[in-house]
Amino acid sequence: MVREFKEETDIDVSELYNAQYLEKFYEANANVIELIPVFAVLCPPNQPVTLNDEHTDYKWCTLEEAIDLSPFPNQHEAFRHVWAYFVDKPINPLFKVNMSK
């Protein structure tokens, strides 16, 4: 997770958290319901973003801007959940993922 984040954005991660949320969606091509765990990271401030060739653009957003940009209701709920537990209040230390493994 952290390696992929660094590889795709060139941003260093200082802490990784299990966001305690499973995003779900129906994958029509495979006729399955996908359950995707959501993670949150903390990063040292003021790092330049350098995207790899898998991405063409990025944007820092408020919660409402992120919701407006995503057409998927389940992502809206994931965004609200992360905002509630990682922005609006102190992060619960029980959510922290050991990155040394």
N, CA, C and O atoms as CSV, one atom per row, in Angstrom:
chain,resi,resn,atom,element,x,y,z
A,1,MET,N,N,0.824,-1.184,0.000
A,1,MET,CA,C,0.000,0.000,0.000
A,1,MET,C,C,0.876,1.259,0.000
A,1,MET,O,O,0.715,2.126,-0.859
A,2,VAL,N,N,1.786,1.356,0.948
A,2,VAL,CA,C,2.639,2.536,1.059
A,2,VAL,C,C,3.588,2.623,-0.141
A,2,VAL,O,O,3.816,3.706,-0.680
A,3,ARG,N,N,4.132,1.489,-0.550
A,3,ARG,CA,C,5.031,1.466,-1.709
A,3,ARG,C,C,4.301,1.951,-2.957
A,3,ARG,O,O,4.841,2.744,-3.729
A,4,GLU,N,N,3.084,1.478,-3.149
A,4,GLU,CA,C,2.287,1.877,-4.308
A,4,GLU,C,C,1.972,3.374,-4.282
A,4,GLU,O,O,2.019,4.041,-5.316
A,5,PHE,N,N,1.654,3.895,-3.106
A,5,PHE,CA,C,1.364,5.324,-2.950
A,5,PHE,C,C,2.580,6.150,-3.358
A,5,PHE,O,O,2.463,7.127,-4.097
A,6,LYS,N,N,3.751,5.742,-2.863
A,6,LYS,CA,C,4.998,6.437,-3.193
A,6,LYS,C,C,5.290,6.333,-4.688
A,6,LYS,O,O,5.673,7.315,-5.325
A,7,GLU,N,N,5.106,5.141,-5.237
A,7,GLU,CA,C,5.388,4.898,-6.651
A,7,GLU,C,C,4.510,5.751,-7.561
A,7,GLU,O,O,4.970,6.229,-8.598
A,8,GLU,N,N,3.265,5.941,-7.185
A,8,GLU,CA,C,2.326,6.646,-8.048
A,8,GLU,C,C,2.318,8.156,-7.864
A,8,GLU,O,O,1.889,8.880,-8.762
A,9,THR,N,N,2.794,8.655,-6.699
A,9,THR,CA,C,2.724,10.100,-6.428
A,9,THR,C,C,4.056,10.719,-6.038
A,9,THR,O,O,4.201,11.941,-6.064
A,10,ASP,N,N,5.023,9.898,-5.680
A,10,ASP,CA,C,6.321,10.323,-5.155
A,10,ASP,C,C,6.171,11.055,-3.810
A,10,ASP,O,O,7.023,11.863,-3.440
A,11,ILE,N,N,5.091,10.766,-3.091
A,11,ILE,CA,C,4.869,11.348,-1.754
A,11,ILE,C,C,5.259,10.316,-0.704
A,11,ILE,O,O,4.873,9.149,-0.783
A,12,ASP,N,N,6.033,10.769,0.282
A,12,ASP,CA,C,6.402,9.903,1.403
A,12,ASP,C,C,5.241,9.803,2.380
A,12,ASP,O,O,4.542,10.785,2.631
A,13,VAL,N,N,5.042,8.614,2.927
A,13,VAL,CA,C,3.984,8.362,3.914
A,13,VAL,C,C,4.640,8.198,5.280
A,13,VAL,O,O,5.620,7.467,5.424
A,14,SER,N,N,4.089,8.889,6.289
A,14,SER,CA,C,4.633,8.737,7.635
A,14,SER,C,C,3.821,7.757,8.478
A,14,SER,O,O,4.368,7.108,9.370
A,15,GLU,N,N,2.517,7.643,8.202
A,15,GLU,CA,C,1.666,6.732,8.967
A,15,GLU,C,C,0.571,6.162,8.069
A,15,GLU,O,O,0.044,6.840,7.188
A,16,LEU,N,N,0.249,4.897,8.322
A,16,LEU,CA,C,-0.800,4.195,7.571
A,16,LEU,C,C,-1.879,3.756,8.550
A,16,LEU,O,O,-1.576,3.271,9.640
A,17,TYR,N,N,-3.142,3.927,8.159
A,17,TYR,CA,C,-4.263,3.557,9.023
A,17,TYR,C,C,-5.288,2.719,8.263
A,17,TYR,O,O,-5.561,2.955,7.086
A,18,ASN,N,N,-5.844,1.742,8.963
A,18,ASN,CA,C,-7.019,1.028,8.498
A,18,ASN,C,C,-8.191,1.960,8.788
A,18,ASN,O,O,-8.448,2.294,9.944
A,19,ALA,N,N,-8.889,2.373,7.758
A,19,ALA,CA,C,-9.962,3.352,7.944
A,19,ALA,C,C,-11.231,2.745,8.537
A,19,ALA,O,O,-12.211,3.455,8.764
A,20,GLN,N,N,-11.218,1.439,8.787
A,20,GLN,CA,C,-12.379,0.786,9.390
A,20,GLN,C,C,-13.628,0.938,8.529
A,20,GLN,O,O,-14.728,1.176,9.029
A,21,TYR,N,N,-13.423,0.792,7.206
A,21,TYR,CA,C,-14.540,0.932,6.275
A,21,TYR,C,C,-14.309,0.007,5.091
A,21,TYR,O,O,-13.204,-0.055,4.553
A,22,LEU,N,N,-15.349,-0.711,4.686
A,22,LEU,CA,C,-15.295,-1.539,3.483
A,22,LEU,C,C,-16.167,-0.896,2.416
A,22,LEU,O,O,-17.380,-0.766,2.580
A,23,GLU,N,N,-15.531,-0.496,1.323
A,23,GLU,CA,C,-16.294,0.017,0.194
A,23,GLU,C,C,-16.784,-1.186,-0.600
A,23,GLU,O,O,-16.062,-2.171,-0.759
A,24,LYS,N,N,-17.993,-1.102,-1.089
A,24,LYS,CA,C,-18.542,-2.237,-1.832
A,24,LYS,C,C,-19.126,-1.759,-3.157
A,24,LYS,O,O,-19.702,-0.676,-3.256
A,25,PHE,N,N,-18.955,-2.610,-4.175
A,25,PHE,CA,C,-19.584,-2.319,-5.454
A,25,PHE,C,C,-19.762,-3.609,-6.240
A,25,PHE,O,O,-19.074,-4.605,-6.015
A,26,TYR,N,N,-20.696,-3.556,-7.158
A,26,TYR,CA,C,-20.998,-4.709,-8.001
A,26,TYR,C,C,-20.157,-4.637,-9.262
A,26,TYR,O,O,-20.183,-3.635,-9.977
A,27,GLU,N,N,-19.413,-5.698,-9.533
A,27,GLU,CA,C,-18.588,-5.809,-10.745
A,27,GLU,C,C,-19.374,-6.638,-11.757
A,27,GLU,O,O,-19.387,-7.867,-11.686
A,28,ALA,N,N,-20.027,-5.961,-12.695
A,28,ALA,CA,C,-20.936,-6.622,-13.630
A,28,ALA,C,C,-20.223,-7.645,-14.519
A,28,ALA,O,O,-20.780,-8.705,-14.801
A,29,ASN,N,N,-19.013,-7.344,-14.957
A,29,ASN,CA,C,-18.292,-8.260,-15.859
A,29,ASN,C,C,-18.025,-9.611,-15.210
A,29,ASN,O,O,-18.006,-10.632,-15.897
A,30,ALA,N,N,-17.820,-9.633,-13.897
A,30,ALA,CA,C,-17.529,-10.881,-13.190
A,30,ALA,C,C,-18.728,-11.381,-12.392
A,30,ALA,O,O,-18.679,-12.469,-11.819
A,31,ASN,N,N,-19.810,-10.590,-12.351
A,31,ASN,CA,C,-21.005,-10.921,-11.587
A,31,ASN,C,C,-20.678,-11.190,-10.105
A,31,ASN,O,O,-21.120,-12.180,-9.521
A,32,VAL,N,N,-19.888,-10.270,-9.520
A,32,VAL,CA,C,-19.512,-10.393,-8.112
A,32,VAL,C,C,-19.664,-9.042,-7.417
A,32,VAL,O,O,-19.648,-7.986,-8.050
A,33,ILE,N,N,-19.810,-9.109,-6.117
A,33,ILE,CA,C,-19.784,-7.906,-5.293
A,33,ILE,C,C,-18.391,-7.799,-4.695
A,33,ILE,O,O,-17.943,-8.706,-3.993
A,34,GLU,N,N,-17.708,-6.706,-4.968
A,34,GLU,CA,C,-16.355,-6.459,-4.471
A,34,GLU,C,C,-16.438,-5.748,-3.123
A,34,GLU,O,O,-17.214,-4.808,-2.957
A,35,LEU,N,N,-15.642,-6.197,-2.173
A,35,LEU,CA,C,-15.482,-5.518,-0.885
A,35,LEU,C,C,-14.039,-5.043,-0.805
A,35,LEU,O,O,-13.114,-5.856,-0.803
A,36,ILE,N,N,-13.844,-3.735,-0.739
A,36,ILE,CA,C,-12.513,-3.144,-0.799
A,36,ILE,C,C,-12.238,-2.410,0.510
A,36,ILE,O,O,-12.942,-1.454,0.837
A,37,PRO,N,N,-11.220,-2.841,1.268
A,37,PRO,CA,C,-10.901,-2.107,2.498
A,37,PRO,C,C,-10.331,-0.730,2.162
A,37,PRO,O,O,-9.563,-0.573,1.212
A,38,VAL,N,N,-10.718,0.250,2.950
A,38,VAL,CA,C,-10.254,1.623,2.760
A,38,VAL,C,C,-9.139,1.893,3.769
A,38,VAL,O,O,-9.244,1.522,4.938
A,39,PHE,N,N,-8.081,2.536,3.307
A,39,PHE,CA,C,-6.965,2.929,4.156
A,39,PHE,C,C,-6.791,4.431,4.080
A,39,PHE,O,O,-7.218,5.070,3.118
A,40,ALA,N,N,-6.164,4.988,5.094
A,40,ALA,CA,C,-5.825,6.417,5.122
A,40,ALA,C,C,-4.345,6.540,5.458
A,40,ALA,O,O,-3.794,5.724,6.197
A,41,VAL,N,N,-3.713,7.560,4.911
A,41,VAL,CA,C,-2.298,7.797,5.201
A,41,VAL,C,C,-2.119,9.209,5.730
A,41,VAL,O,O,-2.891,10.116,5.418
A,42,LEU,N,N,-1.086,9.371,6.536
A,42,LEU,CA,C,-0.616,10.698,6.919
A,42,LEU,C,C,0.731,10.894,6.256
A,42,LEU,O,O,1.544,9.973,6.181
A,43,CYS,N,N,0.957,12.108,5.775
A,43,CYS,CA,C,2.187,12.415,5.053
A,43,CYS,C,C,2.788,13.704,5.609
A,43,CYS,O,O,2.059,14.596,6.043
A,44,PRO,N,N,4.115,13.802,5.596
A,44,PRO,CA,C,4.719,15.089,5.947
A,44,PRO,C,C,4.188,16.168,4.992
A,44,PRO,O,O,3.959,15.890,3.815
A,45,PRO,N,N,3.993,17.383,5.485
A,45,PRO,CA,C,3.386,18.438,4.652
A,45,PRO,C,C,4.325,18.958,3.561
A,45,PRO,O,O,5.535,18.734,3.586
A,46,ASN,N,N,3.722,19.653,2.616
A,46,ASN,CA,C,4.416,20.421,1.578
A,46,ASN,C,C,5.327,19.592,0.681
A,46,ASN,O,O,6.384,20.065,0.263
A,47,GLN,N,N,4.928,18.365,0.386
A,47,GLN,CA,C,5.691,17.548,-0.550
A,47,GLN,C,C,5.169,17.786,-1.964
A,47,GLN,O,O,3.957,17.839,-2.174
A,48,PRO,N,N,6.062,17.928,-2.927
A,48,PRO,CA,C,5.577,18.049,-4.306
A,48,PRO,C,C,5.012,16.719,-4.783
A,48,PRO,O,O,5.507,15.656,-4.409
A,49,VAL,N,N,3.986,16.782,-5.599
A,49,VAL,CA,C,3.377,15.586,-6.177
A,49,VAL,C,C,3.963,15.382,-7.570
A,49,VAL,O,O,3.928,16.282,-8.409
A,50,THR,N,N,4.502,14.188,-7.802
A,50,THR,CA,C,5.005,13.817,-9.118
A,50,THR,C,C,4.311,12.519,-9.502
A,50,THR,O,O,4.603,11.458,-8.951
A,51,LEU,N,N,3.391,12.616,-10.452
A,51,LEU,CA,C,2.611,11.454,-10.847
A,51,LEU,C,C,3.412,10.557,-11.785
A,51,LEU,O,O,4.179,11.032,-12.623
A,52,ASN,N,N,3.215,9.243,-11.622
A,52,ASN,CA,C,3.836,8.314,-12.566
A,52,ASN,C,C,2.962,8.238,-13.823
A,52,ASN,O,O,1.968,8.955,-13.933
A,53,ASP,N,N,3.329,7.377,-14.759
A,53,ASP,CA,C,2.626,7.324,-16.041
A,53,ASP,C,C,1.247,6.671,-15.971
A,53,ASP,O,O,0.542,6.612,-16.979
A,54,GLU,N,N,0.855,6.180,-14.791
A,54,GLU,CA,C,-0.488,5.616,-14.639
A,54,GLU,C,C,-1.550,6.704,-14.443
A,54,GLU,O,O,-2.747,6.427,-14.526
A,55,HIS,N,N,-1.112,7.934,-14.185
A,55,HIS,CA,C,-2.038,9.027,-13.859
A,55,HIS,C,C,-1.745,10.246,-14.725
A,55,HIS,O,O,-0.619,10.440,-15.183
A,56,THR,N,N,-2.759,11.055,-14.941
A,56,THR,CA,C,-2.593,12.255,-15.759
A,56,THR,C,C,-2.817,13.540,-14.979
A,56,THR,O,O,-2.380,14.608,-15.411
A,57,ASP,N,N,-3.500,13.454,-13.823
A,57,ASP,CA,C,-3.825,14.678,-13.098
A,57,ASP,C,C,-4.181,14.347,-11.661
A,57,ASP,O,O,-4.518,13.206,-11.344
A,58,TYR,N,N,-4.107,15.334,-10.801
A,58,TYR,CA,C,-4.557,15.190,-9.414
A,58,TYR,C,C,-5.128,16.525,-8.966
A,58,TYR,O,O,-4.913,17.557,-9.603
A,59,LYS,N,N,-5.860,16.487,-7.857
A,59,LYS,CA,C,-6.441,17.707,-7.316
A,59,LYS,C,C,-6.641,17.524,-5.824
A,59,LYS,O,O,-7.193,16.510,-5.396
A,60,TRP,N,N,-6.201,18.488,-5.023
A,60,TRP,CA,C,-6.508,18.487,-3.596
A,60,TRP,C,C,-7.920,19.042,-3.453
A,60,TRP,O,O,-8.237,20.085,-4.025
A,61,CYS,N,N,-8.772,18.352,-2.693
A,61,CYS,CA,C,-10.192,18.697,-2.621
A,61,CYS,C,C,-10.679,18.824,-1.190
A,61,CYS,O,O,-10.131,18.227,-0.263
A,62,THR,N,N,-11.712,19.610,-1.045
A,62,THR,CA,C,-12.499,19.557,0.181
A,62,THR,C,C,-13.357,18.299,0.103
A,62,THR,O,O,-13.426,17.655,-0.944
A,63,LEU,N,N,-14.000,17.954,1.191
A,63,LEU,CA,C,-14.893,16.800,1.187
A,63,LEU,C,C,-15.985,16.969,0.129
A,63,LEU,O,O,-16.246,16.052,-0.649
A,64,GLU,N,N,-16.607,18.117,0.103
A,64,GLU,CA,C,-17.712,18.325,-0.843
A,64,GLU,C,C,-17.228,18.286,-2.290
A,64,GLU,O,O,-17.935,17.771,-3.157
A,65,GLU,N,N,-16.043,18.816,-2.569
A,65,GLU,CA,C,-15.508,18.749,-3.931
A,65,GLU,C,C,-15.253,17.299,-4.342
A,65,GLU,O,O,-15.553,16.913,-5.472
A,66,ALA,N,N,-14.703,16.499,-3.432
A,66,ALA,CA,C,-14.439,15.086,-3.747
A,66,ALA,C,C,-15.744,14.352,-4.041
A,66,ALA,O,O,-15.819,13.560,-4.981
A,67,ILE,N,N,-16.756,14.614,-3.244
A,67,ILE,CA,C,-18.065,13.984,-3.468
A,67,ILE,C,C,-18.632,14.401,-4.818
A,67,ILE,O,O,-19.172,13.568,-5.547
A,68,ASP,N,N,-18.513,15.677,-5.158
A,68,ASP,CA,C,-19.022,16.157,-6.446
A,68,ASP,C,C,-18.283,15.530,-7.628
A,68,ASP,O,O,-18.873,15.340,-8.692
A,69,LEU,N,N,-17.007,15.211,-7.455
A,69,LEU,CA,C,-16.209,14.638,-8.546
A,69,LEU,C,C,-16.477,13.147,-8.770
A,69,LEU,O,O,-16.235,12.636,-9.863
A,70,SER,N,N,-16.966,12.458,-7.762
A,70,SER,CA,C,-17.188,11.019,-7.879
A,70,SER,C,C,-18.655,10.717,-8.176
A,70,SER,O,O,-19.542,11.220,-7.486
A,71,PRO,N,N,-18.916,9.899,-9.195
A,71,PRO,CA,C,-20.309,9.567,-9.502
A,71,PRO,C,C,-20.876,8.420,-8.665
A,71,PRO,O,O,-22.050,8.077,-8.803
A,72,PHE,N,N,-20.041,7.817,-7.788
A,72,PHE,CA,C,-20.445,6.604,-7.090
A,72,PHE,C,C,-20.873,6.878,-5.646
A,72,PHE,O,O,-20.060,7.346,-4.849
A,73,PRO,N,N,-22.147,6.592,-5.290
A,73,PRO,CA,C,-22.634,6.842,-3.930
A,73,PRO,C,C,-21.819,6.140,-2.841
A,73,PRO,O,O,-21.620,6.707,-1.766
A,74,ASN,N,N,-21.344,4.914,-3.099
A,74,ASN,CA,C,-20.553,4.230,-2.072
A,74,ASN,C,C,-19.239,4.953,-1.801
A,74,ASN,O,O,-18.758,4.956,-0.667
A,75,GLN,N,N,-18.658,5.560,-2.819
A,75,GLN,CA,C,-17.447,6.357,-2.598
A,75,GLN,C,C,-17.772,7.600,-1.787
A,75,GLN,O,O,-16.959,8.027,-0.968
A,76,HIS,N,N,-18.934,8.183,-1.995
A,76,HIS,CA,C,-19.338,9.348,-1.205
A,76,HIS,C,C,-19.335,8.982,0.283
A,76,HIS,O,O,-18.839,9.733,1.123
A,77,GLU,N,N,-19.897,7.817,0.581
A,77,GLU,CA,C,-19.948,7.370,1.979
A,77,GLU,C,C,-18.548,7.090,2.528
A,77,GLU,O,O,-18.265,7.395,3.687
A,78,ALA,N,N,-17.676,6.513,1.704
A,78,ALA,CA,C,-16.289,6.271,2.134
A,78,ALA,C,C,-15.590,7.594,2.423
A,78,ALA,O,O,-14.883,7.714,3.423
A,79,PHE,N,N,-15.782,8.585,1.558
A,79,PHE,CA,C,-15.169,9.899,1.778
A,79,PHE,C,C,-15.672,10.509,3.090
A,79,PHE,O,O,-14.884,11.027,3.881
A,80,ARG,N,N,-16.981,10.444,3.315
A,80,ARG,CA,C,-17.545,11.009,4.553
A,80,ARG,C,C,-17.003,10.287,5.788
A,80,ARG,O,O,-16.705,10.918,6.801
A,81,HIS,N,N,-16.879,8.973,5.697
A,81,HIS,CA,C,-16.368,8.186,6.817
A,81,HIS,C,C,-14.924,8.580,7.143
A,81,HIS,O,O,-14.587,8.827,8.301
A,82,VAL,N,N,-14.084,8.637,6.119
A,82,VAL,CA,C,-12.680,9.009,6.335
A,82,VAL,C,C,-12.599,10.424,6.902
A,82,VAL,O,O,-11.820,10.670,7.823
A,83,TRP,N,N,-13.374,11.340,6.380
A,83,TRP,CA,C,-13.360,12.715,6.874
A,83,TRP,C,C,-13.769,12.755,8.354
A,83,TRP,O,O,-13.148,13.448,9.159
A,84,ALA,N,N,-14.814,12.007,8.696
A,84,ALA,CA,C,-15.312,12.009,10.081
A,84,ALA,C,C,-14.285,11.453,11.059
A,84,ALA,O,O,-14.147,11.969,12.168
A,85,TYR,N,N,-13.564,10.410,10.663
A,85,TYR,CA,C,-12.664,9.721,11.596
A,85,TYR,C,C,-11.193,10.111,11.473
A,85,TYR,O,O,-10.382,9.727,12.315
A,86,PHE,N,N,-10.838,10.875,10.425
A,86,PHE,CA,C,-9.431,11.237,10.243
A,86,PHE,C,C,-9.202,12.736,10.091
A,86,PHE,O,O,-8.058,13.191,10.105
A,87,VAL,N,N,-10.273,13.506,9.945
A,87,VAL,CA,C,-10.132,14.961,9.814
A,87,VAL,C,C,-10.860,15.668,10.953
A,87,VAL,O,O,-10.283,16.526,11.621
A,88,ASP,N,N,-12.121,15.313,11.177
A,88,ASP,CA,C,-12.941,16.016,12.161
A,88,ASP,C,C,-12.593,15.709,13.609
A,88,ASP,O,O,-12.917,16.494,14.500
A,89,LYS,N,N,-11.944,14.587,13.857
A,89,LYS,CA,C,-11.605,14.226,15.240
A,89,LYS,C,C,-10.233,13.580,15.275
A,89,LYS,O,O,-9.725,13.161,14.235
A,90,PRO,N,N,-9.625,13.489,16.439
A,90,PRO,CA,C,-8.313,12.830,16.530
A,90,PRO,C,C,-8.401,11.379,16.064
A,90,PRO,O,O,-9.403,10.701,16.290
A,91,ILE,N,N,-7.345,10.921,15.418
A,91,ILE,CA,C,-7.316,9.558,14.884
A,91,ILE,C,C,-7.152,8.561,16.033
A,91,ILE,O,O,-6.297,8.733,16.901
A,92,ASN,N,N,-7.969,7.540,16.023
A,92,ASN,CA,C,-7.880,6.490,17.036
A,92,ASN,C,C,-6.593,5.692,16.798
A,92,ASN,O,O,-6.404,5.155,15.707
A,93,PRO,N,N,-5.711,5.605,17.789
A,93,PRO,CA,C,-4.443,4.873,17.590
A,93,PRO,C,C,-4.653,3.384,17.300
A,93,PRO,O,O,-3.745,2.731,16.785
A,94,LEU,N,N,-5.813,2.842,17.615
A,94,LEU,CA,C,-6.078,1.427,17.308
A,94,LEU,C,C,-6.177,1.172,15.804
A,94,LEU,O,O,-6.071,0.028,15.363
A,95,PHE,N,N,-6.379,2.228,15.018
A,95,PHE,CA,C,-6.505,2.106,13.558
A,95,PHE,C,C,-5.148,2.024,12.867
A,95,PHE,O,O,-5.077,1.685,11.686
A,96,LYS,N,N,-4.067,2.333,13.591
A,96,LYS,CA,C,-2.739,2.424,12.972
A,96,LYS,C,C,-2.256,1.049,12.516
A,96,LYS,O,O,-2.406,0.049,13.218
A,97,VAL,N,N,-1.667,1.031,11.311
A,97,VAL,CA,C,-1.105,-0.178,10.718
A,97,VAL,C,C,0.420,-0.101,10.862
A,97,VAL,O,O,1.033,0.913,10.528
A,98,ASN,N,N,1.014,-1.169,11.355
A,98,ASN,CA,C,2.462,-1.223,11.488
A,98,ASN,C,C,3.083,-1.297,10.102
A,98,ASN,O,O,2.845,-2.255,9.366
A,99,MET,N,N,3.877,-0.297,9.740
A,99,MET,CA,C,4.477,-0.252,8.405
A,99,MET,C,C,5.838,-0.937,8.345
A,99,MET,O,O,6.434,-1.016,7.271
A,100,SER,N,N,6.336,-1.427,9.459
A,100,SER,CA,C,7.680,-2.008,9.467
A,100,SER,C,C,7.706,-3.449,8.957
A,100,SER,O,O,8.785,-4.022,8.804
A,101,LYS,N,N,6.553,-4.042,8.695
A,101,LYS,CA,C,6.503,-5.430,8.228
A,101,LYS,C,C,6.776,-5.530,6.761
A,101,LYS,O,O,6.772,-6.628,6.206
